[in-house]
Amino acid sequence: MIKNVGGIDRIIRILAGVVLLALTLTGTIGVWGWIGVVPLLTGLVGTCPAYLPFGIKTCKAPSKD
């Protein structure tokens, strides 16, 4: 699988996902908070399917040593 999510992007996705899930589990927000699974998984895996059609990459290119 092609990695297209960089460091800061991954951190933001993981934090957003955890916050949304925590708010859902505590009953602060409704069932829509389960959408937090998506940024959490894309942050952990390092690949965002929505980036692929547009050719977006927020990660550094691999070095050619």
N, CA, C and O atoms as a CHARMM CRD file, in Angstrom:
* protein
*
  260
    1    1 MET  N      0.83400  -1.17500   0.00000 PROA 1      0.00000
    2    1 MET  CA     0.00000   0.00000   0.00000 PROA 1      0.00000
    3    1 MET  C      0.88300   1.24400   0.00000 PROA 1      0.00000
    4    1 MET  O      1.87900   1.30500   0.72100 PROA 1      0.00000
    5    2 ILE  N      0.52100   2.21300  -0.79500 PROA 2      0.00000
    6    2 ILE  CA     1.30800   3.42900  -0.93200 PROA 2      0.00000
    7    2 ILE  C      1.06200   4.35900   0.25000 PROA 2      0.00000
    8    2 ILE  O     -0.08200   4.68400   0.56500 PROA 2      0.00000
    9    3 LYS  N      2.12700   4.77900   0.89300 PROA 3      0.00000
   10    3 LYS  CA     2.01600   5.73400   1.99400 PROA 3      0.00000
   11    3 LYS  C      1.89500   7.12900   1.39900 PROA 3      0.00000
   12    3 LYS  O      2.73400   7.54300   0.59800 PROA 3      0.00000
   13    4 ASN  N      0.84100   7.85900   1.79500 PROA 4      0.00000
   14    4 ASN  CA     0.68200   9.21400   1.28600 PROA 4      0.00000
   15    4 ASN  C      0.30400  10.20800   2.38600 PROA 4      0.00000
   16    4 ASN  O     -0.09200  11.33600   2.09300 PROA 4      0.00000
   17    5 VAL  N      0.42400   9.79500   3.63800 PROA 5      0.00000
   18    5 VAL  CA     0.10800  10.66500   4.77400 PROA 5      0.00000
   19    5 VAL  C      1.38000  10.86800   5.58200 PROA 5      0.00000
   20    5 VAL  O      1.97100   9.90800   6.07600 PROA 5      0.00000
   21    6 GLY  N      1.80000  12.12700   5.71500 PROA 6      0.00000
   22    6 GLY  CA     3.03700  12.45500   6.41300 PROA 6      0.00000
   23    6 GLY  C      2.87300  12.58900   7.91400 PROA 6      0.00000
   24    6 GLY  O      1.79400  12.35400   8.45900 PROA 6      0.00000
   25    7 GLY  N      3.96000  12.97100   8.57800 PROA 7      0.00000
   26    7 GLY  CA     4.04400  13.01500  10.03100 PROA 7      0.00000
   27    7 GLY  C      3.01200  13.88200  10.73300 PROA 7      0.00000
   28    7 GLY  O      2.25500  13.38600  11.56700 PROA 7      0.00000
   29    8 ILE  N      2.97000  15.16300  10.40900 PROA 8      0.00000
   30    8 ILE  CA     2.03400  16.06700  11.08100 PROA 8      0.00000
   31    8 ILE  C      0.60100  15.69300  10.72200 PROA 8      0.00000
   32    8 ILE  O     -0.28100  15.72700  11.58000 PROA 8      0.00000
   33    9 ASP  N      0.36300  15.34200   9.48000 PROA 9      0.00000
   34    9 ASP  CA    -0.96000  14.92100   9.02400 PROA 9      0.00000
   35    9 ASP  C     -1.42400  13.69400   9.81400 PROA 9      0.00000
   36    9 ASP  O     -2.58200  13.61600  10.22600 PROA 9      0.00000
   37   10 ARG  N     -0.52200  12.74500  10.01900 PROA 10     0.00000
   38   10 ARG  CA    -0.85200  11.53000  10.77900 PROA 10     0.00000
   39   10 ARG  C     -1.20500  11.85800  12.22300 PROA 10     0.00000
   40   10 ARG  O     -2.17300  11.32500  12.76600 PROA 10     0.00000
   41   11 ILE  N     -0.42600  12.72700  12.83900 PROA 11     0.00000
   42   11 ILE  CA    -0.68100  13.09800  14.23600 PROA 11     0.00000
   43   11 ILE  C     -2.04900  13.76000  14.37200 PROA 11     0.00000
   44   11 ILE  O     -2.81300  13.43600  15.28100 PROA 11     0.00000
   45   12 ILE  N     -2.35200  14.68000  13.47600 PROA 12     0.00000
   46   12 ILE  CA    -3.64400  15.37700  13.52100 PROA 12     0.00000
   47   12 ILE  C     -4.79000  14.39300  13.31600 PROA 12     0.00000
   48   12 ILE  O     -5.80300  14.47300  14.01100 PROA 12     0.00000
   49   13 ARG  N     -4.64300  13.47100  12.37400 PROA 13     0.00000
   50   13 ARG  CA    -5.68900  12.48500  12.11100 PROA 13     0.00000
   51   13 ARG  C     -5.91500  11.58300  13.32400 PROA 13     0.00000
   52   13 ARG  O     -7.05600  11.32000  13.70400 PROA 13     0.00000
   53   14 ILE  N     -4.83300  11.11300  13.92600 PROA 14     0.00000
   54   14 ILE  CA    -4.95300  10.22600  15.08700 PROA 14     0.00000
   55   14 ILE  C     -5.60500  10.95700  16.25200 PROA 14     0.00000
   56   14 ILE  O     -6.50100  10.41600  16.90100 PROA 14     0.00000
   57   15 LEU  N     -5.16500  12.18100  16.52200 PROA 15     0.00000
   58   15 LEU  CA    -5.75500  12.95400  17.61900 PROA 15     0.00000
   59   15 LEU  C     -7.23500  13.25000  17.37200 PROA 15     0.00000
   60   15 LEU  O     -8.05500  13.12200  18.28100 PROA 15     0.00000
   61   16 ALA  N     -7.57200  13.64100  16.15400 PROA 16     0.00000
   62   16 ALA  CA    -8.97000  13.93700  15.82800 PROA 16     0.00000
   63   16 ALA  C     -9.83500  12.68600  15.98600 PROA 16     0.00000
   64   16 ALA  O    -10.94300  12.75100  16.51900 PROA 16     0.00000
   65   17 GLY  N     -9.32400  11.56100  15.52500 PROA 17     0.00000
   66   17 GLY  CA   -10.07100  10.31300  15.64300 PROA 17     0.00000
   67   17 GLY  C    -10.29300   9.90600  17.08700 PROA 17     0.00000
   68   17 GLY  O    -11.39300   9.49800  17.45900 PROA 17     0.00000
   69   18 VAL  N     -9.25400  10.01400  17.90000 PROA 18     0.00000
   70   18 VAL  CA    -9.36700   9.64900  19.31400 PROA 18     0.00000
   71   18 VAL  C    -10.34300  10.57800  20.03400 PROA 18     0.00000
   72   18 VAL  O    -11.15600  10.12100  20.83800 PROA 18     0.00000
   73   19 VAL  N    -10.26700  11.87900  19.75000 PROA 19     0.00000
   74   19 VAL  CA   -11.17100  12.83900  20.39100 PROA 19     0.00000
   75   19 VAL  C    -12.61900  12.54300  20.00600 PROA 19     0.00000
   76   19 VAL  O    -13.48900  12.50600  20.87600 PROA 19     0.00000
   77   20 LEU  N    -12.88700  12.33500  18.72900 PROA 20     0.00000
   78   20 LEU  CA   -14.25000  12.03700  18.29300 PROA 20     0.00000
   79   20 LEU  C    -14.78000  10.75600  18.93400 PROA 20     0.00000
   80   20 LEU  O    -15.92600  10.71700  19.38300 PROA 20     0.00000
   81   21 LEU  N    -13.97100   9.72700  18.98000 PROA 21     0.00000
   82   21 LEU  CA   -14.41200   8.47800  19.58700 PROA 21     0.00000
   83   21 LEU  C    -14.63600   8.63600  21.08600 PROA 21     0.00000
   84   21 LEU  O    -15.59700   8.09300  21.63100 PROA 21     0.00000
   85   22 ALA  N    -13.75900   9.37400  21.75300 PROA 22     0.00000
   86   22 ALA  CA   -13.92500   9.60000  23.19500 PROA 22     0.00000
   87   22 ALA  C    -15.20900  10.37900  23.48300 PROA 22     0.00000
   88   22 ALA  O    -15.93300  10.06100  24.42700 PROA 22     0.00000
   89   23 LEU  N    -15.48900  11.39700  22.67100 PROA 23     0.00000
   90   23 LEU  CA   -16.71800  12.17500  22.85600 PROA 23     0.00000
   91   23 LEU  C    -17.95800  11.32200  22.60500 PROA 23     0.00000
   92   23 LEU  O    -18.98200  11.49700  23.26600 PROA 23     0.00000
   93   24 THR  N    -17.86300  10.40900  21.66100 PROA 24     0.00000
   94   24 THR  CA   -18.98600   9.51400  21.38800 PROA 24     0.00000
   95   24 THR  C    -19.19900   8.54200  22.53500 PROA 24     0.00000
   96   24 THR  O    -20.33200   8.32800  22.96700 PROA 24     0.00000
   97   25 LEU  N    -18.13000   7.96000  23.02500 PROA 25     0.00000
   98   25 LEU  CA   -18.23400   6.97500  24.09900 PROA 25     0.00000
   99   25 LEU  C    -18.69700   7.58500  25.41700 PROA 25     0.00000
  100   25 LEU  O    -19.30000   6.89500  26.23900 PROA 25     0.00000
  101   26 THR  N    -18.42300   8.86700  25.62700 PROA 26     0.00000
  102   26 THR  CA   -18.87900   9.52600  26.85300 PROA 26     0.00000
  103   26 THR  C    -20.28300  10.09700  26.70500 PROA 26     0.00000
  104   26 THR  O    -20.84400  10.61200  27.67200 PROA 26     0.00000
  105   27 GLY  N    -20.85600  10.01200  25.51300 PROA 27     0.00000
  106   27 GLY  CA   -22.20800  10.49100  25.29200 PROA 27     0.00000
  107   27 GLY  C    -22.30700  11.97900  25.02600 PROA 27     0.00000
  108   27 GLY  O    -23.41000  12.52500  24.99700 PROA 27     0.00000
  109   28 THR  N    -21.17800  12.65000  24.83100 PROA 28     0.00000
  110   28 THR  CA   -21.17400  14.08500  24.57000 PROA 28     0.00000
  111   28 THR  C    -21.74100  14.39900  23.19200 PROA 28     0.00000
  112   28 THR  O    -22.48800  15.36300  23.02500 PROA 28     0.00000
  113   29 ILE  N    -21.38200  13.58200  22.20900 PROA 29     0.00000
  114   29 ILE  CA   -21.94200  13.74500  20.86500 PROA 29     0.00000
  115   29 ILE  C    -22.61700  12.44100  20.47600 PROA 29     0.00000
  116   29 ILE  O    -22.39500  11.40500  21.10300 PROA 29     0.00000
  117   30 GLY  N    -23.42800  12.49600  19.45600 PROA 30     0.00000
  118   30 GLY  CA   -24.20400  11.33100  19.04400 PROA 30     0.00000
  119   30 GLY  C    -23.40100  10.32300  18.24700 PROA 30     0.00000
  120   30 GLY  O    -22.17100  10.30300  18.28400 PROA 30     0.00000
  121   31 VAL  N    -24.12900   9.49200  17.52900 PROA 31     0.00000
  122   31 VAL  CA   -23.51600   8.39900  16.77700 PROA 31     0.00000
  123   31 VAL  C    -22.61800   8.88000  15.64500 PROA 31     0.00000
  124   31 VAL  O    -21.77800   8.12200  15.16100 PROA 31     0.00000
  125   32 TRP  N    -22.78200  10.13400  15.21500 PROA 32     0.00000
  126   32 TRP  CA   -21.92300  10.66100  14.15400 PROA 32     0.00000
  127   32 TRP  C    -20.45900  10.70400  14.58300 PROA 32     0.00000
  128   32 TRP  O    -19.57400  10.78200  13.73200 PROA 32     0.00000
  129   33 GLY  N    -20.19500  10.65500  15.85600 PROA 33     0.00000
  130   33 GLY  CA   -18.81700  10.65900  16.34400 PROA 33     0.00000
  131   33 GLY  C    -18.04400   9.41200  15.97000 PROA 33     0.00000
  132   33 GLY  O    -16.81300   9.41100  16.00400 PROA 33     0.00000
  133   34 TRP  N    -18.75700   8.33800  15.61000 PROA 34     0.00000
  134   34 TRP  CA   -18.07900   7.12200  15.18400 PROA 34     0.00000
  135   34 TRP  C    -17.31700   7.32200  13.88000 PROA 34     0.00000
  136   34 TRP  O    -16.51100   6.47500  13.49500 PROA 34     0.00000
  137   35 ILE  N    -17.56700   8.43300  13.20200 PROA 35     0.00000
  138   35 ILE  CA   -16.80900   8.75900  11.99000 PROA 35     0.00000
  139   35 ILE  C    -15.32700   8.95400  12.33800 PROA 35     0.00000
  140   35 ILE  O    -14.46800   8.93700  11.45600 PROA 35     0.00000
  141   36 GLY  N    -15.04200   9.13600  13.61400 PROA 36     0.00000
  142   36 GLY  CA   -13.65900   9.27100  14.07700 PROA 36     0.00000
  143   36 GLY  C    -12.80900   8.04400  13.80500 PROA 36     0.00000
  144   36 GLY  O    -11.58100   8.11400  13.86100 PROA 36     0.00000
  145   37 VAL  N    -13.45100   6.92200  13.51000 PROA 37     0.00000
  146   37 VAL  CA   -12.70900   5.71000  13.15700 PROA 37     0.00000
  147   37 VAL  C    -11.91600   5.93000  11.86400 PROA 37     0.00000
  148   37 VAL  O    -10.80900   5.41400  11.71500 PROA 37     0.00000
  149   38 VAL  N    -12.48200   6.69000  10.94200 PROA 38     0.00000
  150   38 VAL  CA   -11.83400   6.90200   9.63500 PROA 38     0.00000
  151   38 VAL  C    -10.50400   7.64500   9.77300 PROA 38     0.00000
  152   38 VAL  O     -9.48500   7.13400   9.30600 PROA 38     0.00000
  153   39 PRO  N    -10.46900   8.84300  10.40000 PROA 39     0.00000
  154   39 PRO  CA    -9.16300   9.49500  10.51700 PROA 39     0.00000
  155   39 PRO  C     -8.18600   8.71900  11.39500 PROA 39     0.00000
  156   39 PRO  O     -6.97600   8.75900  11.17100 PROA 39     0.00000
  157   40 LEU  N     -8.71400   8.01300  12.39300 PROA 40     0.00000
  158   40 LEU  CA    -7.83100   7.21300  13.24600 PROA 40     0.00000
  159   40 LEU  C     -7.14500   6.12200  12.43000 PROA 40     0.00000
  160   40 LEU  O     -5.93000   5.95100  12.52000 PROA 40     0.00000
  161   41 LEU  N     -7.90700   5.39200  11.64400 PROA 41     0.00000
  162   41 LEU  CA    -7.32100   4.31500  10.83400 PROA 41     0.00000
  163   41 LEU  C     -6.38800   4.84300   9.74800 PROA 41     0.00000
  164   41 LEU  O     -5.31500   4.28100   9.53100 PROA 41     0.00000
  165   42 THR  N     -6.78500   5.91500   9.06500 PROA 42     0.00000
  166   42 THR  CA    -5.91500   6.44600   8.01500 PROA 42     0.00000
  167   42 THR  C     -4.62600   6.99900   8.61600 PROA 42     0.00000
  168   42 THR  O     -3.57200   6.93300   7.98500 PROA 42     0.00000
  169   43 GLY  N     -4.70100   7.53900   9.82000 PROA 43     0.00000
  170   43 GLY  CA    -3.49700   8.02100  10.49100 PROA 43     0.00000
  171   43 GLY  C     -2.58400   6.88700  10.91300 PROA 43     0.00000
  172   43 GLY  O     -1.36300   6.98700  10.79100 PROA 43     0.00000
  173   44 LEU  N     -3.17300   5.81100  11.40900 PROA 44     0.00000
  174   44 LEU  CA    -2.36900   4.66800  11.85100 PROA 44     0.00000
  175   44 LEU  C     -1.74800   3.91900  10.68100 PROA 44     0.00000
  176   44 LEU  O     -0.60200   3.47900  10.76100 PROA 44     0.00000
  177   45 VAL  N     -2.49700   3.77400   9.60400 PROA 45     0.00000
  178   45 VAL  CA    -2.01300   3.04100   8.43000 PROA 45     0.00000
  179   45 VAL  C     -1.06300   3.88800   7.59000 PROA 45     0.00000
  180   45 VAL  O     -0.11000   3.36900   7.00800 PROA 45     0.00000
  181   46 GLY  N     -1.32500   5.20000   7.52700 PROA 46     0.00000
  182   46 GLY  CA    -0.46700   6.08700   6.75100 PROA 46     0.00000
  183   46 GLY  C     -0.91100   6.26200   5.31600 PROA 46     0.00000
  184   46 GLY  O     -0.17200   6.81200   4.49900 PROA 46     0.00000
  185   47 THR  N     -2.11200   5.79900   4.99800 PROA 47     0.00000
  186   47 THR  CA    -2.64300   5.91600   3.64400 PROA 47     0.00000
  187   47 THR  C     -4.05500   6.48200   3.70100 PROA 47     0.00000
  188   47 THR  O     -4.88700   6.02700   4.48600 PROA 47     0.00000
  189   48 CYS  N     -4.31500   7.47900   2.86300 PROA 48     0.00000
  190   48 CYS  CA    -5.64300   8.06600   2.76500 PROA 48     0.00000
  191   48 CYS  C     -6.17600   7.80600   1.35800 PROA 48     0.00000
  192   48 CYS  O     -5.64700   8.34700   0.38700 PROA 48     0.00000
  193   49 PRO  N     -7.23000   6.97500   1.23900 PROA 49     0.00000
  194   49 PRO  CA    -7.78700   6.69000  -0.08100 PROA 49     0.00000
  195   49 PRO  C     -8.29800   7.93300  -0.80400 PROA 49     0.00000
  196   49 PRO  O     -8.29300   7.96700  -2.03500 PROA 49     0.00000
  197   50 ALA  N     -8.73100   8.93800  -0.07900 PROA 50     0.00000
  198   50 ALA  CA    -9.23100  10.16600  -0.70400 PROA 50     0.00000
  199   50 ALA  C     -8.11000  10.95700  -1.36700 PROA 50     0.00000
  200   50 ALA  O     -8.37600  11.74000  -2.27900 PROA 50     0.00000
  201   51 TYR  N     -6.87500  10.77500  -0.93800 PROA 51     0.00000
  202   51 TYR  CA    -5.73600  11.46900  -1.53200 PROA 51     0.00000
  203   51 TYR  C     -5.32500  10.86100  -2.87100 PROA 51     0.00000
  204   51 TYR  O     -4.79600  11.56400  -3.73200 PROA 51     0.00000
  205   52 LEU  N     -5.56200   9.56300  -3.05400 PROA 52     0.00000
  206   52 LEU  CA    -5.05600   8.84700  -4.23200 PROA 52     0.00000
  207   52 LEU  C     -5.51300   9.42800  -5.57400 PROA 52     0.00000
  208   52 LEU  O     -4.66400   9.64400  -6.43900 PROA 52     0.00000
  209   53 PRO  N     -6.80900   9.69300  -5.79600 PROA 53     0.00000
  210   53 PRO  CA    -7.21100  10.20600  -7.12000 PROA 53     0.00000
  211   53 PRO  C     -6.61900  11.56900  -7.45700 PROA 53     0.00000
  212   53 PRO  O     -6.48100  11.91900  -8.62900 PROA 53     0.00000
  213   54 PHE  N     -6.27100  12.33600  -6.42800 PROA 54     0.00000
  214   54 PHE  CA    -5.74100  13.68100  -6.65100 PROA 54     0.00000
  215   54 PHE  C     -4.21600  13.73200  -6.63100 PROA 54     0.00000
  216   54 PHE  O     -3.63300  14.78100  -6.90600 PROA 54     0.00000
  217   55 GLY  N     -3.56900  12.62700  -6.31500 PROA 55     0.00000
  218   55 GLY  CA    -2.11400  12.57300  -6.29000 PROA 55     0.00000
  219   55 GLY  C     -1.50000  13.34700  -5.13700 PROA 55     0.00000
  220   55 GLY  O     -0.34200  13.75900  -5.21300 PROA 55     0.00000
  221   56 ILE  N     -2.25800  13.54700  -4.07700 PROA 56     0.00000
  222   56 ILE  CA    -1.76600  14.31200  -2.92300 PROA 56     0.00000
  223   56 ILE  C     -0.90200  13.40700  -2.04800 PROA 56     0.00000
  224   56 ILE  O     -1.26000  12.26200  -1.77100 PROA 56     0.00000
  225   57 LYS  N      0.22900  13.93700  -1.62300 PROA 57     0.00000
  226   57 LYS  CA     1.10600  13.23900  -0.67400 PROA 57     0.00000
  227   57 LYS  C      1.59800  14.25600   0.33400 PROA 57     0.00000
  228   57 LYS  O      2.13900  15.29700  -0.03900 PROA 57     0.00000
  229   58 THR  N      1.41200  13.95900   1.61200 PROA 58     0.00000
  230   58 THR  CA     1.93100  14.86200   2.64100 PROA 58     0.00000
  231   58 THR  C      3.16300  14.27000   3.31200 PROA 58     0.00000
  232   58 THR  O      3.69500  14.84900   4.25900 PROA 58     0.00000
  233   59 CYS  N      3.61800  13.12300   2.82700 PROA 59     0.00000
  234   59 CYS  CA     4.81700  12.50700   3.37900 PROA 59     0.00000
  235   59 CYS  C      6.02900  12.85000   2.50200 PROA 59     0.00000
  236   59 CYS  O      5.88800  13.24000   1.34300 PROA 59     0.00000
  237   60 LYS  N      7.17400  12.70100   3.06500 PROA 60     0.00000
  238   60 LYS  CA     8.39900  12.97100   2.31900 PROA 60     0.00000
  239   60 LYS  C      8.63400  11.88200   1.28700 PROA 60     0.00000
  240   60 LYS  O      8.29900  10.71800   1.50800 PROA 60     0.00000
  241   61 ALA  N      9.20500  12.26500   0.17000 PROA 61     0.00000
  242   61 ALA  CA     9.54100  11.29500  -0.86600 PROA 61     0.00000
  243   61 ALA  C     10.68700  10.42500  -0.38600 PROA 61     0.00000
  244   61 ALA  O     11.58200  10.91300   0.30300 PROA 61     0.00000
  245   62 PRO  N     10.67700   9.14200  -0.73700 PROA 62     0.00000
  246   62 PRO  CA    11.79100   8.27600  -0.31100 PROA 62     0.00000
  247   62 PRO  C     13.10400   8.72800  -0.94900 PROA 62     0.00000
  248   62 PRO  O     13.14300   9.13900  -2.10900 PROA 62     0.00000
  249   63 SER  N     14.16500   8.64300  -0.16900 PROA 63     0.00000
  250   63 SER  CA    15.46800   9.06500  -0.68400 PROA 63     0.00000
  251   63 SER  C     16.02100   8.00900  -1.63100 PROA 63     0.00000
  252   63 SER  O     15.75700   6.81800  -1.46400 PROA 63     0.00000
  253   64 LYS  N     16.79500   8.45000  -2.63400 PROA 64     0.00000
  254   64 LYS  CA    17.38400   7.53100  -3.60700 PROA 64     0.00000
  255   64 LYS  C     18.87800   7.42300  -3.34300 PROA 64     0.00000
  256   64 LYS  O     19.69200   8.06100  -4.01100 PROA 64     0.00000
  257   65 ASP  N     19.22200   6.60200  -2.35200 PROA 65     0.00000
  258   65 ASP  CA    20.64700   6.42400  -1.99600 PROA 65     0.00000
  259   65 ASP  C     21.24900   5.26700  -2.71500 PROA 65     0.00000
  260   65 ASP  O     22.43200   4.97500  -2.53500 PROA 65     0.00000
